Amino acid sequence: MSDLKEVKELLDEINQAISSYDPVLKERARDILIERAFGPSSGSDQASASAPAPRPRGRPRKESGGEGGEDSADLGSLLSRWNPSTMSDKALLGAYYLSQVRGDENVTSQAINSELKRNGLAISNITRAIEANMRPDRPLMVQEKKMGSTKQARKQYRITPAGVDAVERRLRGS
């Protein structure tokens, strides 16, 4: 009976932790947390023990041996080497992770903030944080495309070589 009580407490804790997430991310976050708490589900006949876990949003995996290196497998490992304090630094690190580690050429503000949220670094105004990295004197990020005609239209960004250098310098601690 105490095992059932512990399971209920754990599920309540998971639900409380993701209650503030937007609806799109809530289901995926719940699945990840439940899988980590209880292990992979074995309810499906087609599920194979050797099959890799599905990747979120279908992003291609970057081949190992690239600039990111194998020790940069997730945003958490990057955060262990550099914990940014400003909103613009957090946005820059998120863009670096998506472009250099995950292999996305262009990233959206929503994708950046989603990755940051998963690691407890959500930014209240992601657009302002990205715009701070687009200074005219030495831009660390640039806007590649605008999808829509309104000011609130979705925009795609790219981290510049100067932005990559800035993040890698901070990750090295210099």
C-alpha positions in Angstrom: 0.0 0.0 0.0 2.9 2.4 0.7 4.2 1.8 -2.8 0.9 3.1 -4.3 1.1 6.1 -2.0 4.6 6.9 -3.1 3.6 6.5 -6.8 0.7 8.9 -6.3 3.0 11.5 -4.5 5.5 11.2 -7.4 2.8 11.7 -10.0 1.4 14.7 -8.1 4.9 16.2 -8.0 5.3 15.7 -11.7 1.9 17.3 -12.4 2.8 20.3 -10.2 6.2 20.7 -11.8 4.7 21.0 -15.3 1.5 22.9 -14.5 2.9 26.2 -15.8 4.1 24.7 -19.1 2.3 25.6 -22.3 -0.1 22.9 -23.5 2.1 21.8 -26.4 5.1 21.1 -24.1 3.1 19.8 -21.1 2.4 16.3 -22.6 5.9 15.7 -23.8 7.4 16.9 -20.5 5.0 14.6 -18.6 6.1 11.7 -20.7 9.8 12.4 -20.1 9.4 12.8 -16.4 7.3 9.7 -16.0 9.7 7.7 -18.1 12.6 8.9 -15.9 10.7 8.1 -12.7 9.4 4.7 -13.7 11.5 3.6 -16.6 10.4 3.1 -20.2 6.9 1.7 -20.6 6.6 -1.8 -21.9 2.9 -1.7 -22.8 3.4 -1.8 -26.5 4.0 -5.1 -28.4 5.9 -3.2 -31.0 8.2 -1.4 -28.6 11.7 -3.0 -28.7 14.1 -2.7 -25.8 16.9 -1.8 -28.2 14.9 0.8 -30.1 16.1 4.4 -29.4 13.7 6.8 -27.7 11.9 9.1 -30.1 13.4 12.5 -30.6 11.3 15.6 -29.9 10.1 17.6 -32.9 11.9 15.4 -35.4 15.1 17.4 -35.4 18.0 15.7 -37.1 20.8 14.5 -34.8 24.2 16.1 -35.5 26.9 13.6 -36.3 29.5 13.2 -33.5 32.9 14.5 -34.1 31.7 18.0 -35.0 32.6 21.3 -33.3 30.1 20.6 -30.5 32.0 17.4 -29.4 30.6 14.4 -27.6 30.6 16.1 -24.2 28.0 18.6 -25.5 25.2 16.1 -25.9 22.6 18.1 -24.1 21.9 21.6 -22.9 22.4 20.5 -19.3 26.0 19.6 -19.9 26.6 23.0 -21.5 25.0 24.6 -18.4 27.4 22.7 -16.1 30.2 24.5 -17.9 28.6 28.0 -18.2 25.5 29.2 -16.3 24.5 32.4 -18.0 23.0 35.1 -15.8 21.5 37.6 -18.4 18.5 36.9 -20.6 20.5 37.6 -23.7 23.2 35.2 -22.7 20.6 32.5 -22.0 19.1 33.1 -25.4 22.5 32.9 -27.1 23.3 29.6 -25.3 19.9 28.2 -26.4 20.6 29.2 -30.0 24.1 27.8 -29.8 22.7 24.5 -28.5 20.1 24.2 -31.2 22.4 25.2 -34.0 25.7 23.7 -33.1 24.8 20.6 -31.0 21.4 19.7 -32.5 22.3 20.7 -36.0 19.5 23.2 -36.8 20.5 25.8 -39.3 17.8 28.3 -38.3 16.1 28.4 -34.9 12.9 30.1 -33.7 12.5 32.0 -30.4 9.9 29.4 -29.4 12.4 26.6 -29.9 15.1 28.4 -27.9 12.8 29.2 -25.0 11.4 25.6 -25.0 14.9 24.2 -24.6 15.7 26.7 -21.9 12.4 25.9 -20.1 13.3 22.2 -20.0 16.4 23.2 -18.1 14.8 25.7 -15.8 16.0 28.8 -17.6 12.8 30.2 -19.2 12.9 33.7 -20.4 9.9 35.9 -19.9 10.5 38.0 -23.1 12.5 35.9 -25.5 12.2 38.3 -28.4 13.8 41.1 -26.4 16.6 38.8 -25.3 17.3 37.7 -28.9 17.2 41.4 -30.1 19.9 42.2 -27.5 22.2 39.7 -29.3 21.5 41.4 -32.7 23.5 44.6 -31.9 24.6 46.4 -35.0 28.3 46.7 -33.9 28.9 43.0 -33.4 25.8 40.8 -33.9 25.9 37.4 -32.2 22.6 36.4 -33.9 20.9 37.5 -37.0 17.3 37.3 -38.2 17.1 35.0 -41.3 13.4 34.9 -42.1 10.1 36.3 -41.0 7.1 34.1 -41.5 4.0 36.5 -41.6 3.5 40.2 -42.1 2.7 41.3 -38.5 5.2 42.5 -35.9 4.4 39.3 -33.9 5.1 37.0 -36.9 7.3 34.0 -36.3 11.0 34.7 -37.1 13.9 32.4 -37.7 17.3 33.3 -36.4 20.9 32.1 -37.0 23.8 32.4 -34.6 26.7 34.1 -36.3 30.4 32.9 -36.1 31.0 35.7 -33.6 28.2 34.3 -31.5 29.6 30.8 -31.7 33.0 32.1 -30.7 31.5 34.0 -27.7 29.7 31.0 -26.4 32.6 28.6 -26.9 34.9 31.1 -25.1 32.5 31.2 -22.1 32.2 27.4 -22.2 36.0 27.1 -21.9 35.9 29.6 -19.1 38.1 32.2 -20.7 
